[in-house]
Amino acid sequence: MSTTTRVWVNGDLVDPTGPSVSALDHSVTVGDGVFETAKIDAGAPFALTRHHRRLERSAAGLGLPPLDLPFLDKGIAAVLDGPEIDFGRLRYSVTGGVGPLGSDRADASLTYIVLAGPQARPPVSGALTVVPWTRNERSAVAGLKTTSYAENVVALARAKQAGAVEAVFANTRGELCECTGSNIFVVVDGVVLTPPAGSGLLLGITRELVIEWGRAAGVDVREEALPLEVLQTADEVFITSSTKDVLPIHRVDARELSSERPVTTELQAVFRGNAERDADP
């Protein structure tokens, strides 16, 4: 982790490379925690209210007690109070706190962690690779943004080895699902299609805004279950995430896509224009 990352834990700014969370924290032992990642642009976080709402939904789904969002906001303010981050990532987590070495929880206080740091802006376009592993749409944590990210680490490493920016998962039914940290859209005959919640994906904040703002702009955007094979026939493909916004895809495995992507380009402009007008939509 870059030493330019600013870190706040349970009320205090701490050394980003020093010890600050208990080795018995349940996020360390069993991955028992939830988190959010928001884009920082010109020193300000984007869509923070929506990220907070999703954090609360994830925590409730994981069975954690109600969160202290005002306390969390103090941590966010603390890590943003310094030299302006031109472009970067705000990540904040809430864990089950100190617990046993197994999956049982102790009656402990939650751990609050906030980090902020600069990163490179996304590329103009990217490549995808489909991985052989699946998302379980019937999982107990389907649709929750938990800190249990090991399968994403493995899949993203495979994608990077293949020269791709993201890995694509199908679900257990063979339907298109999501990427490791991005949602996926395809364009077929001018219609924008993206998998629905029932496919087992995490409902991204950028995904949500693309759907809302795209429809408001007159773009036909639909949530539909899609076969994985649609990636081999779609006219356009793009992914969305907090730090990638709307990212065009120029290749899916061996398939090269056209550089003419009118619908994706329109949605990029729609997203950019709305985001510039309102940093917390």
C-alpha positions, 0 to 999 in steps of 0.5 A, spaced: 500 500 500 502 506 498 505 510 504 501 516 501 494 513 503 491 516 509 488 512 514 483 513 520 481 507 525 476 508 530 477 515 531 484 516 530 489 518 524 494 512 524 500 510 521 498 507 514 504 502 514 503 501 522 499 496 526 492 499 527 487 493 527 487 487 532 489 481 530 483 478 533 479 483 529 473 478 525 475 481 519 482 479 519 480 472 522 474 470 517 473 476 513 467 479 517 466 486 515 463 490 509 466 496 505 465 501 500 469 505 495 467 511 492 471 516 487 475 522 490 475 527 484 478 534 486 478 532 493 471 531 494 468 524 494 462 522 489 455 519 491 457 518 498 449 518 500 448 512 496 454 509 498 452 510 505 445 507 504 449 501 501 453 500 506 448 499 511 444 494 507 450 490 507 451 490 514 444 488 515 445 483 510 451 480 514 447 481 521 451 486 524 448 491 528 446 498 526 452 503 524 454 509 527 454 513 520 456 520 523 462 517 526 464 514 520 463 521 517 468 524 522 473 519 519 472 521 512 473 528 513 479 526 517 482 523 511 480 528 506 483 533 510 490 534 507 493 536 500 488 535 495 487 528 492 486 530 485 483 523 483 483 517 488 479 512 492 476 513 498 475 506 502 471 505 508 470 499 512 466 496 518 468 490 521 465 485 526 470 487 531 474 483 536 472 476 536 473 469 536 478 465 531 472 461 528 466 464 525 462 465 531 461 473 533 463 476 540 459 481 543 464 486 541 464 493 538 465 494 531 471 497 528 471 503 523 476 504 518 477 509 513 482 510 507 484 515 502 489 515 497 491 517 490 490 513 484 491 513 476 485 515 472 482 509 468 484 508 461 480 510 455 478 503 454 479 496 457 479 488 455 475 483 459 477 476 460 471 471 462 474 466 468 472 459 469 469 460 476 462 462 478 458 467 482 453 463 486 446 467 486 443 463 492 449 465 496 448 468 503 452 474 501 449 475 494 449 482 493 452 484 499 459 488 499 463 484 504 470 484 505 471 477 503 474 478 497 479 472 496 475 469 489 476 476 486 483 477 488 484 470 484 480 472 478 483 479 477 490 476 477 488 472 472 485 477 468 491 482 469 495 476 466 491 476 460 492 483 459 485 485 461 482 490 466 477 486 469 475 478 469 467 476 468 463 471 472 457 467 470 453 465 475 451 458 476 446 458 471 450 460 466 448 467 465 452 473 465 453 476 472 459 481 473 466 483 474 470 482 480 469 490 482 465 492 476 458 491 473 457 489 466 453 492 460 452 490 453 448 494 447 444 490 442 441 493 437 441 500 440 438 497 447 442 497 453 442 491 457 445 489 464 444 483 469 438 484 474 439 483 481 437 476 481 443 474 477 447 474 483 451 481 482 453 487 487 448 492 485 453 498 483 452 505 485 455 507 478 450 502 475 445 505 478 446 512 476 447 510 469 440 506 469 437 512 472 440 518 468 441 514 461 433 512 462 432 520 463 436 522 457 432 517 453 436 511 452 433 504 452 436 501 458 433 494 461 435 489 466 435 482 464 438 475 465 443 474 459 446 468 457 454 469 458 455 468 450 452 475 449 459 477 450 460 474 443 455 477 439 453 484 443 455 490 438 458 494 444 460 492 451 462 497 457 463 496 465 461 501 470 465 502 477 466 507 482 473 509 479 472 507 472 465 511 471 463 508 464 469 504 461 468 502 454 471 495 452 475 494 446 476 486 447 473 480 450 478 475 450 479 474 443 474 478 440 475 485 438 470 490 438 468 496 434 471 502 436 465 505 433 461 505 440 455 510 439 451 508 445 457 507 450 459 514 448 452 517 449 452 514 456 459 517 458 457 524 456 450 523 460 454 520 466 459 526 466 455 531 465 450 529 471 456 528 475 459 534 474 452 538 476 451 534 482 457 530 487 452 527 491 446 525 487 
